[in-house]
Amino acid sequence: MEEPKDLKPKTGGENTQLALVLALFGLSLLASFVLCFGIFVGIPLEFTILLTAISSLAFWLTSIYFAYLNNADLICWEAIHQTLVVWRQAFREKDEKRKKNLDEQGKGAIFALQKSAADCPQVREVLQQLSERNKTETQDDEISYWLGVISAIDPFTFPSVRLAIWVQTFWQLWAIVAGVLAALVAWAEIEQLTLRALIYAASGGMLGASLYNLRTLADHIAVQRDYSTRFWVDYLTRPFLGAVLGVVVYAFAVGLAWTLTLQSPDSAQMPKVIFALGFLSGYALRSVLAWLSGIARTIFRPTPSPTESQSQPES
């Protein structure tokens, strides 16, 4: 049976946008490889540095623009995502009042989905199934059915969501290649040990954070089925936060080693652990941030303001 015309996905614009992002991504990587090759063989690099900077900046800015297009596709998908998250919480909730409130939130998200369904043919059949559902079951049975229907929706059926997923994947691949190339250049060309160690730590942190992002992206798409485009900022910034935390953790490690031994770590052993330390810092970024927050609270204990002090009851 021939597919109705209004249900055929419109992918022309998305394909053009994806081709543009992919072309800038490839140009940026090519320029980076040429730059590294030039460093190794000792040729003038002014033009290559400029090309690498311009192409990388163009890739990132274009990707950011396409990572979150505020159109009907994304509105529909985010309503689906919100419904899925809320109803999962409702299914696990033991308190009946809280369960009912979560159930109503999920129905509110479905109402928003119904409002945008006219521009989103991918969800019309799903909404029809939900509207025809027999309402005689228990609340848990009803939520289970709704979860099954909503979880069956594939984010790749929405062109803008599919584009965002590809863009975020390219981000992580770019960061991985950049981290590896930076480590190779530091290993082969930089003799100053402190600078080399800092690059090792930063590149390791970027690599670890990017690999974690790829794993998380795949998990939310294929396993949990609750991917959301609203987290594009987290996917964008995590590799750079990983690089910074790699350097910070390296500085802590060097300071601790000096405090315990009154001398700097053995320079012959540093390259063997710095990259791995940075990698772990980037991969476990949230845990490292929590650890740093604990240290900050321990060292810099907040002093209550005069208003807070006066409002406290006397013991």
MOBEL-V528660 format. One record per pair of residues at least 4 apart in sequence whose C-alpha atoms are under 7 Angstrom apart, sorted by the first residue. I is the first residue (numbers start at 1). J is the second residue. D is the distance in whole Angstrom. If there is no record, write none. Layout:
i={I	I}
j={J	J}
d={D	D}
//
This chain:
i={3	3	4	7	11	11	12	13	14	14	14	14	15	16	17	18	18	19	20	21	21	21	21	22	23	24	24	24	24	25	25	26	27	27	28	28	28	28	29	30	31	31	31	31	32	32	33	34	35	35	35	35	36	36	37	38	38	38	39	45	46	47	48	49	50	51	52	53	54	55	56	57	58	59	60	61	62	63	63	66	67	67	67	68	68	69	69	70	71	72	72	72	72	73	73	73	73	74	74	74	75	76	76	76	76	77	78	78	79	79	79	79	79	80	80	81	81	81	82	82	83	83	83	83	84	84	84	84	85	86	86	86	86	87	87	87	87	87	87	88	89	90	90	90	91	91	93	95	96	97	98	99	100	101	102	103	104	105	106	107	108	109	110	111	112	113	116	117	117	117	123	124	125	126	126	127	128	129	137	137	138	139	140	141	142	143	144	145	146	147	148	151	155	155	156	156	158	159	160	161	162	163	164	164	165	166	167	168	168	169	169	170	171	171	172	172	172	173	174	175	175	175	175	175	176	176	176	176	177	178	179	179	179	179	179	180	180	181	182	182	182	183	183	183	183	184	185	186	186	186	190	192	193	194	195	196	197	197	197	198	198	199	200	200	200	201	201	201	201	201	201	201	201	202	202	202	202	202	202	203	203	204	204	204	204	204	204	205	205	205	205	205	205	205	205	205	205	206	206	206	206	206	206	207	207	208	208	208	208	208	209	209	209	209	209	209	209	210	210	211	212	212	213	213	214	215	216	217	218	219	219	220	220	220	220	221	221	221	231	232	233	234	237	238	239	240	241	242	242	242	242	243	243	244	245	245	245	246	246	246	246	246	247	247	248	249	250	250	251	252	253	254	254	254	255	256	257	257	257	258	258	258	265	266	270	271	273	274	275	276	277	278	279	280	281	281	284	285	286	287	288	289	290	291	292	293	294	295	296	297	304	304	305	306	307	308}
j={7	8	8	121	15	159	16	17	18	159	160	163	19	20	21	22	163	23	24	25	59	62	63	26	27	28	55	58	59	29	59	30	31	55	32	52	55	56	33	34	35	48	51	52	36	52	37	38	39	45	48	49	40	185	41	42	43	45	43	49	50	51	52	53	54	55	56	57	58	59	60	61	62	63	64	65	66	67	167	164	164	167	232	164	229	74	160	74	75	76	116	119	120	77	120	158	160	78	160	161	79	80	113	116	120	81	82	228	83	109	110	112	113	84	150	85	226	228	86	109	87	106	109	110	88	147	150	226	89	90	102	105	106	91	102	103	106	143	147	92	93	99	102	103	140	143	99	99	100	101	102	103	104	105	106	107	108	109	110	111	112	113	114	115	116	117	120	121	123	124	127	128	129	130	149	131	132	133	141	142	142	143	144	145	146	147	148	149	150	151	152	225	161	162	161	162	162	163	164	165	166	167	168	229	169	170	171	172	235	173	214	174	175	236	176	210	214	177	178	179	206	207	210	239	180	206	207	210	181	182	183	203	204	206	207	184	203	185	186	199	203	187	199	200	203	188	189	190	196	199	196	196	197	198	199	200	201	271	274	202	247	203	204	274	275	205	246	247	250	274	275	277	278	206	243	244	246	247	278	207	243	208	246	275	276	278	279	209	242	243	245	246	278	279	280	281	282	210	239	240	242	243	282	211	279	212	279	280	282	283	213	238	239	242	282	283	285	214	239	215	216	283	217	235	218	219	220	221	222	223	224	224	225	226	227	225	226	227	235	236	237	238	241	242	243	244	245	246	281	282	285	247	282	248	249	281	282	250	277	278	281	282	251	278	252	253	254	274	255	256	257	258	264	265	259	260	261	264	265	262	263	264	270	270	274	275	277	278	279	280	281	282	283	284	285	288	288	289	290	291	292	293	294	295	296	297	298	299	300	301	308	309	309	310	311	312}
d={7	7	7	6	6	6	6	6	6	6	7	7	6	6	6	6	6	6	6	6	6	7	6	6	6	6	6	7	5	6	6	6	6	6	6	6	5	5	6	6	6	7	6	5	6	6	6	6	6	7	6	7	6	7	6	6	5	7	7	6	6	6	6	6	6	6	6	6	6	6	6	6	6	6	6	6	6	6	6	6	5	6	7	7	6	7	7	6	6	6	7	6	7	6	6	6	6	6	7	6	6	6	6	6	7	6	6	6	6	5	7	7	6	6	7	6	6	7	6	6	6	5	6	7	6	6	7	7	6	6	6	7	6	6	7	6	6	7	7	6	6	5	5	6	6	7	6	6	6	6	6	6	6	6	6	6	6	6	6	6	6	6	6	6	7	6	6	6	7	6	6	6	6	6	7	6	6	6	6	6	6	6	6	6	6	6	6	6	6	6	6	6	6	7	7	5	6	6	6	6	6	6	6	7	6	6	6	7	7	6	7	6	6	7	6	5	7	6	6	6	7	7	6	7	6	7	5	6	6	6	6	4	7	6	6	6	7	6	6	7	6	6	7	6	6	6	6	5	5	7	6	6	6	6	6	6	6	7	7	6	6	6	6	6	5	6	5	5	7	6	5	7	4	6	4	6	5	6	6	6	6	6	7	5	6	5	4	6	4	4	7	5	4	4	7	6	4	6	5	6	5	5	6	6	6	6	4	6	5	4	6	6	5	5	4	5	7	6	5	6	6	5	6	6	6	6	6	6	6	5	6	5	5	5	5	5	6	5	7	6	6	6	6	6	6	6	6	6	7	4	6	7	7	6	6	6	7	6	7	4	5	6	6	7	6	6	6	7	6	6	6	6	7	7	6	6	6	7	6	5	5	5	7	6	6	7	6	6	6	6	6	6	6	6	6	6	6	6	6	6	6	6	6	6	6	6	6	6	6	5	6	6	6	6	6	6}
//
